[in-house]
Amino acid sequence: MSRKLLYLTIYAALLGGTAMADMPRVAVDIAPVHSLVARVMDGVGTPDLVIPSGESPHGFNMRPSSAQALQDADVVFWIGYDLTPQLEDAIETLAEDASVTELLEADGITLLDFREGVLFEAHDDDDHDDHGHDEAKAEGHDDHAHDDHGHDDHGHEEVKAEDHDDHGHADHAHDDHGDEDHAGHDDHDDHGHDDYAGHDHGDHDPHAWLSPQNASAWLNVIAAELSAVDPDNAGAYFANASAARTEMEALSAEINATLDPVRGGSFIVFHDAYQYFEADFDFPASGAISIGDASDPSPARIAEIQDRIRDEGVDCVLAEPQFNAGLIATVLEGTEASTSVIDPLGAALEPGAALYPQLIRDMANALVECL
């Protein structure tokens, strides 16, 4: 190689390094959302994961690497206070200059209220809240179009939105978490953080990522937020989001086909985190062993679940990798139900763009295996 060619090669490498350094630094709270962001950023950059795979977001304690990811971030995506209240102060302090998007507040998604009691009854349409204000039903989700960016609709039906007309985020600037929208968070200490087991950090179930239709809506939100910070790559972000939305439609069709042979089967979940998946695929659970993500069920609750399993011939009890397997064994005593493990966070999966679709597939396959 001639000296001139060597210098040109080094110069090109340095330019490439500078270009990479100019890419926005992006921090994301949990692995499923990190997967969606990674898909939108494909070919442009790689987001940082704040809460490592395998750790529950509910009991997460900030570590140095997580703090560094937030401090370096130009853009932050997180589910929101209802899932990880302990992250709010860290984001406001460490990522004070970043553009912050709380995904539960995004337009175009359907939120579900918490379910009450050990046994679930039929979903009430009034419990659904659509942030797209297109008023659509969670089972069908027909029209969450993001007209601002010229994207097609998601194929969602219309559902009644209740009190959330004030959630519009017109300007992609979500870095005002200390202002009006979050003024109520000053009162959050009243909720009792060890009482998260009772799901009382907010009005809505925060496990919204388990709806591929919500995930599809978030892809546009993610692309818009990244484009506002990095307009030079807006074309790539929106092209990736569009391709990912097509992939999400195919994924939903695949999951419906996977579940079709076992429709009519009944199942109990460990804790009530799956109603978004249930609503998207019209496959409701019969109840939950634990109402919350960190609570131990009382003997009376276990007895109530056992009665439901025996009296109604429940076929399946779904465990989770991070919870006490002994409780599942206790619940199954004296019943003929099967059990399988389901994981809402993809703890065993490699973080990245492929994690989200594999997470949804694994959940469907675990249900089929159990039934």
C-alpha positions as semicolon CSV with decimal commas, in nm:
position;residue;x (nm);y (nm);z (nm)
1;M;0,000;0,000;0,000
2;S;0,140;0,341;-0,099
3;R;0,192;0,605;0,169
4;K;-0,075;0,825;0,010
5;L;-0,328;0,542;0,013
6;L;-0,238;0,463;0,374
7;Y;-0,299;0,824;0,477
8;L;-0,631;0,827;0,291
9;T;-0,736;0,506;0,467
10;I;-0,645;0,644;0,810
11;Y;-0,822;0,972;0,730
12;A;-1,137;0,786;0,623
13;A;-1,128;0,580;0,942
14;L;-1,094;0,894;1,150
15;L;-1,387;1,052;0,969
16;G;-1,590;0,740;1,031
17;G;-1,501;0,751;1,399
18;T;-1,604;1,114;1,420
19;A;-1,935;1,037;1,250
20;M;-2,003;0,757;1,497
21;A;-1,913;0,988;1,786
22;D;-2,174;1,234;1,660
23;M;-2,449;0,975;1,673
24;P;-2,695;1,036;1,958
25;R;-2,642;0,832;2,274
26;V;-2,966;0,655;2,360
27;A;-3,059;0,490;2,691
28;V;-3,357;0,254;2,730
29;D;-3,500;0,111;3,051
30;I;-3,600;-0,254;2,984
31;A;-3,489;-0,514;2,729
32;P;-3,818;-0,543;2,529
33;V;-3,826;-0,166;2,467
34;H;-3,450;-0,164;2,407
35;S;-3,519;-0,419;2,132
36;L;-3,769;-0,187;1,962
37;V;-3,527;0,107;1,982
38;A;-3,242;-0,109;1,849
39;R;-3,460;-0,207;1,552
40;V;-3,533;0,158;1,470
41;M;-3,164;0,250;1,509
42;D;-3,043;-0,041;1,295
43;G;-2,749;0,072;1,080
44;V;-2,718;0,404;1,266
45;G;-2,623;0,323;1,625
46;T;-2,684;0,100;1,925
47;P;-2,884;0,201;2,234
48;D;-2,768;0,136;2,591
49;L;-2,977;-0,086;2,820
50;V;-3,028;0,063;3,168
51;I;-3,184;-0,238;3,346
52;P;-2,987;-0,551;3,253
53;S;-3,174;-0,852;3,118
54;G;-3,274;-1,088;3,393
55;E;-3,334;-0,817;3,652
56;S;-3,687;-0,728;3,751
57;P;-3,762;-0,362;3,681
58;H;-3,965;-0,345;4,001
59;G;-3,678;-0,414;4,237
60;F;-3,397;-0,267;4,029
61;N;-3,123;-0,074;4,209
62;M;-2,911;0,169;4,009
63;R;-2,560;0,047;3,932
64;P;-2,266;0,252;3,800
65;S;-2,303;0,129;3,440
66;S;-2,674;0,218;3,440
67;A;-2,605;0,562;3,585
68;Q;-2,338;0,619;3,320
69;A;-2,580;0,523;3,041
70;L;-2,829;0,782;3,165
71;Q;-2,563;1,048;3,215
72;D;-2,427;1,002;2,862
73;A;-2,771;0,990;2,700
74;D;-2,900;1,241;2,450
75;V;-3,229;1,048;2,431
76;V;-3,401;0,833;2,695
77;F;-3,692;0,596;2,641
78;W;-3,864;0,439;2,941
79;I;-4,200;0,278;3,009
80;G;-4,269;0,524;3,287
81;Y;-4,320;0,581;3,655
82;D;-4,591;0,315;3,683
83;L;-4,334;0,043;3,607
84;T;-4,010;0,182;3,752
85;P;-4,078;0,467;3,997
86;Q;-3,721;0,443;4,124
87;L;-3,590;0,554;3,783
88;E;-3,771;0,886;3,779
89;D;-3,527;1,075;4,003
90;A;-3,228;0,914;3,830
91;I;-3,352;1,024;3,487
92;E;-3,429;1,377;3,603
93;T;-3,089;1,408;3,773
94;L;-2,855;1,221;3,541
95;A;-3,027;1,281;3,206
96;E;-3,146;1,636;3,272
97;D;-3,033;1,757;2,928
98;A;-3,166;1,456;2,736
99;S;-3,489;1,426;2,542
100;V;-3,696;1,190;2,760
101;T;-3,994;0,989;2,633
102;E;-4,227;0,818;2,879
103;L;-4,388;0,556;2,657
104;L;-4,702;0,506;2,866
105;E;-4,780;0,870;2,786
106;A;-4,731;0,829;2,410
107;D;-5,012;0,892;2,165
108;G;-5,151;0,598;1,972
109;I;-5,137;0,325;2,237
110;T;-5,408;0,147;2,430
111;L;-5,379;0,137;2,809
112;L;-5,564;-0,111;3,028
113;D;-5,675;-0,058;3,385
114;F;-5,564;-0,298;3,656
115;R;-5,786;-0,597;3,711
116;E;-5,924;-0,656;4,058
117;G;-5,947;-0,982;4,248
118;V;-5,809;-1,330;4,212
119;L;-6,039;-1,435;3,929
120;F;-6,071;-1,241;3,604
121;E;-6,405;-1,176;3,444
122;A;-6,472;-1,066;3,086
123;H;-6,288;-0,747;2,987
124;D;-6,495;-0,430;3,019
125;D;-6,442;-0,199;2,724
126;D;-6,465;0,099;2,960
127;D;-6,140;-0,016;3,119
128;H;-5,948;0,061;2,801
129;D;-5,786;0,396;2,746
130;D;-5,657;0,490;2,405
131;H;-5,389;0,760;2,398
132;G;-5,436;0,804;2,025
133;H;-5,779;0,949;2,105
134;D;-5,917;0,742;1,816
135;E;-6,122;0,556;2,075
136;A;-6,049;0,196;1,998
137;K;-6,116;-0,135;2,155
138;A;-5,818;-0,328;2,293
139;E;-5,926;-0,652;2,132
140;G;-5,930;-0,502;1,786
141;H;-5,717;-0,187;1,804
142;D;-5,817;-0,039;1,473
143;D;-5,671;0,301;1,396
144;H;-5,363;0,432;1,570
145;A;-5,229;0,618;1,270
146;H;-4,958;0,877;1,323
147;D;-5,071;1,119;1,058
148;D;-4,802;1,367;1,154
149;H;-4,542;1,144;0,994
150;G;-4,747;1,000;0,712
151;H;-4,758;0,645;0,844
152;D;-5,035;0,400;0,770
153;D;-5,270;0,271;1,032
154;H;-5,211;-0,027;1,248
155;G;-5,536;-0,194;1,176
156;H;-5,693;-0,112;1,513
157;E;-6,070;-0,081;1,587
158;E;-6,205;0,210;1,778
159;V;-6,233;0,227;2,154
160;K;-6,350;0,470;2,414
161;A;-6,079;0,697;2,556
162;E;-6,164;0,822;2,901
163;D;-5,979;1,104;3,072
164;H;-5,653;1,125;2,885
165;D;-5,712;1,391;2,625
166;D;-5,432;1,591;2,784
167;H;-5,156;1,347;2,698
168;G;-5,069;1,490;2,359
169;H;-4,696;1,544;2,307
170;A;-4,692;1,785;2,021
171;D;-4,327;1,877;2,012
172;H;-4,101;1,573;2,067
173;A;-3,955;1,746;2,372
174;H;-4,015;1,511;2,660
175;D;-3,751;1,646;2,891
176;D;-3,986;1,833;3,121
177;H;-4,060;1,559;3,366
178;G;-4,040;1,792;3,656
179;D;-4,316;2,016;3,521
180;E;-4,694;2,006;3,502
181;D;-4,745;1,653;3,372
182;H;-4,540;1,510;3,652
183;A;-4,629;1,744;3,929
184;G;-4,837;1,467;4,079
185;H;-4,527;1,256;4,120
186;D;-4,440;1,464;4,426
187;D;-4,718;1,273;4,596
188;H;-4,602;0,932;4,488
189;D;-4,447;0,858;4,824
190;D;-4,802;0,799;4,942
191;H;-4,817;0,491;4,724
192;G;-4,563;0,304;4,930
193;H;-4,293;0,156;4,712
194;D;-4,293;-0,179;4,890
195;D;-4,660;-0,184;4,815
196;Y;-4,592;-0,204;4,442
197;A;-4,717;-0,557;4,472
198;G;-5,064;-0,406;4,479
199;H;-5,001;-0,218;4,152
200;D;-5,084;0,118;4,305
201;H;-4,829;0,342;4,137
202;G;-5,077;0,454;3,874
203;D;-5,416;0,400;3,716
204;H;-5,299;0,169;3,438
205;D;-5,128;-0,166;3,406
206;P;-4,773;-0,072;3,294
207;H;-4,695;-0,398;3,108
208;A;-4,805;-0,236;2,782
209;W;-4,506;-0,370;2,583
210;L;-4,672;-0,715;2,577
211;S;-4,913;-0,582;2,315
212;P;-4,748;-0,599;1,971
213;Q;-5,001;-0,337;1,862
214;N;-4,871;-0,096;2,124
215;A;-4,515;-0,188;2,027
216;S;-4,601;-0,106;1,667
217;A;-4,728;0,238;1,768
218;W;-4,415;0,298;1,974
219;L;-4,194;0,233;1,672
220;N;-4,322;0,557;1,517
221;V;-4,281;0,743;1,845
222;I;-3,923;0,618;1,875
223;A;-3,842;0,717;1,515
224;A;-3,990;1,064;1,567
225;E;-3,798;1,127;1,887
226;L;-3,469;1,008;1,739
227;S;-3,527;1,216;1,427
228;A;-3,587;1,530;1,633
229;V;-3,244;1,488;1,793
230;D;-3,068;1,347;1,486
231;P;-3,245;1,484;1,175
232;D;-2,963;1,371;0,944
233;N;-3,068;1,010;1,002
234;A;-3,445;1,068;1,008
235;G;-3,490;0,879;0,681
236;A;-3,317;0,571;0,823
237;Y;-3,515;0,583;1,148
238;F;-3,852;0,606;0,976
239;A;-3,761;0,346;0,713
240;N;-3,660;0,106;0,990
241;A;-3,978;0,180;1,185
242;S;-4,191;0,117;0,876
243;A;-4,019;-0,215;0,807
244;A;-4,051;-0,313;1,174
245;R;-4,424;-0,235;1,169
246;T;-4,466;-0,470;0,875
247;E;-4,270;-0,732;1,069
248;M;-4,497;-0,673;1,369
249;E;-4,807;-0,739;1,161
250;A;-4,655;-1,066;1,040
251;L;-4,560;-1,154;1,399
252;S;-4,919;-1,101;1,519
253;A;-5,052;-1,323;1,240
254;E;-4,795;-1,588;1,330
255;I;-4,889;-1,578;1,700
256;N;-5,259;-1,607;1,623
257;A;-5,186;-1,914;1,410
258;T;-4,973;-2,059;1,690
259;L;-5,250;-2,011;1,946
260;D;-5,540;-2,128;1,728
261;P;-5,502;-2,502;1,810
262;V;-5,537;-2,438;2,185
263;R;-5,806;-2,169;2,185
264;G;-6,069;-2,254;2,441
265;G;-5,806;-2,374;2,686
266;S;-5,793;-2,200;3,023
267;F;-5,488;-2,083;3,215
268;I;-5,380;-1,910;3,536
269;V;-5,078;-1,676;3,541
270;F;-4,835;-1,618;3,826
271;H;-4,901;-1,246;3,841
272;D;-5,136;-1,022;3,648
273;A;-4,898;-0,885;3,385
274;Y;-5,030;-1,038;3,063
275;Q;-5,361;-0,874;2,985
276;Y;-5,213;-0,676;2,693
277;F;-5,101;-1,001;2,530
278;E;-5,438;-1,157;2,618
279;A;-5,630;-0,866;2,462
280;D;-5,422;-0,854;2,143
281;F;-5,471;-1,224;2,079
282;D;-5,818;-1,268;2,233
283;F;-5,698;-1,532;2,477
284;P;-5,794;-1,425;2,832
285;A;-5,646;-1,575;3,148
286;S;-5,874;-1,711;3,419
287;G;-5,688;-1,554;3,711
288;A;-5,356;-1,477;3,876
289;I;-5,186;-1,632;4,177
290;S;-5,047;-1,292;4,278
291;I;-5,204;-0,955;4,201
292;G;-4,870;-0,779;4,185
293;D;-4,517;-0,842;4,073
294;A;-4,360;-0,874;4,414
295;S;-4,635;-0,995;4,647
296;D;-4,666;-1,335;4,807
297;P;-5,024;-1,460;4,783
298;S;-5,206;-1,535;5,105
299;P;-5,320;-1,891;5,189
300;A;-5,678;-1,776;5,123
301;R;-5,584;-1,656;4,775
302;I;-5,405;-1,982;4,697
303;A;-5,711;-2,176;4,813
304;E;-5,933;-1,961;4,590
305;I;-5,710;-2,029;4,288
306;Q;-5,706;-2,403;4,365
307;D;-6,086;-2,403;4,378
308;R;-6,101;-2,227;4,039
309;I;-5,859;-2,480;3,886
310;R;-6,058;-2,777;4,016
311;D;-6,411;-2,642;3,967
312;E;-6,356;-2,507;3,615
313;G;-6,102;-2,759;3,493
314;V;-5,828;-2,501;3,435
315;D;-5,569;-2,663;3,211
316;C;-5,252;-2,465;3,278
317;V;-5,069;-2,264;3,543
318;L;-4,793;-2,040;3,406
319;A;-4,486;-1,981;3,622
320;E;-4,217;-1,713;3,578
321;P;-3,840;-1,762;3,606
322;Q;-3,786;-1,498;3,874
323;F;-4,060;-1,616;4,113
324;N;-4,090;-1,893;4,370
325;A;-4,141;-2,230;4,198
326;G;-4,263;-2,373;4,529
327;L;-4,575;-2,156;4,508
328;I;-4,664;-2,309;4,172
329;A;-4,625;-2,657;4,320
330;T;-4,855;-2,558;4,608
331;V;-5,118;-2,421;4,372
332;L;-5,105;-2,737;4,159
333;E;-5,157;-2,971;4,455
334;G;-5,468;-3,181;4,407
335;T;-5,529;-3,054;4,051
336;E;-5,464;-3,197;3,707
337;A;-5,335;-2,873;3,556
338;S;-5,005;-2,858;3,369
339;T;-4,741;-2,591;3,416
340;S;-4,492;-2,407;3,198
341;V;-4,263;-2,104;3,237
342;I;-4,346;-1,773;3,071
343;D;-4,115;-1,471;3,075
344;P;-4,249;-1,118;3,010
345;L;-3,900;-0,961;2,994
346;G;-3,698;-1,201;2,778
347;A;-3,443;-1,257;3,055
348;A;-3,279;-1,549;2,876
349;L;-3,260;-1,372;2,539
350;E;-2,971;-1,170;2,396
351;P;-3,055;-0,797;2,406
352;G;-3,100;-0,642;2,064
353;A;-3,342;-0,598;1,777
354;A;-3,435;-0,968;1,764
355;L;-3,535;-0,990;2,130
356;Y;-3,887;-0,846;2,107
357;P;-4,033;-1,078;1,842
358;Q;-3,866;-1,378;2,007
359;L;-4,011;-1,276;2,344
360;I;-4,365;-1,275;2,202
361;R;-4,306;-1,608;2,025
362;D;-4,169;-1,765;2,341
363;M;-4,474;-1,653;2,538
364;A;-4,711;-1,805;2,283
365;N;-4,511;-2,127;2,263
366;A;-4,505;-2,160;2,644
367;L;-4,883;-2,124;2,651
368;V;-4,930;-2,382;2,377
369;E;-4,691;-2,624;2,546
370;C;-4,875;-2,587;2,877
371;L;-5,219;-2,633;2,721
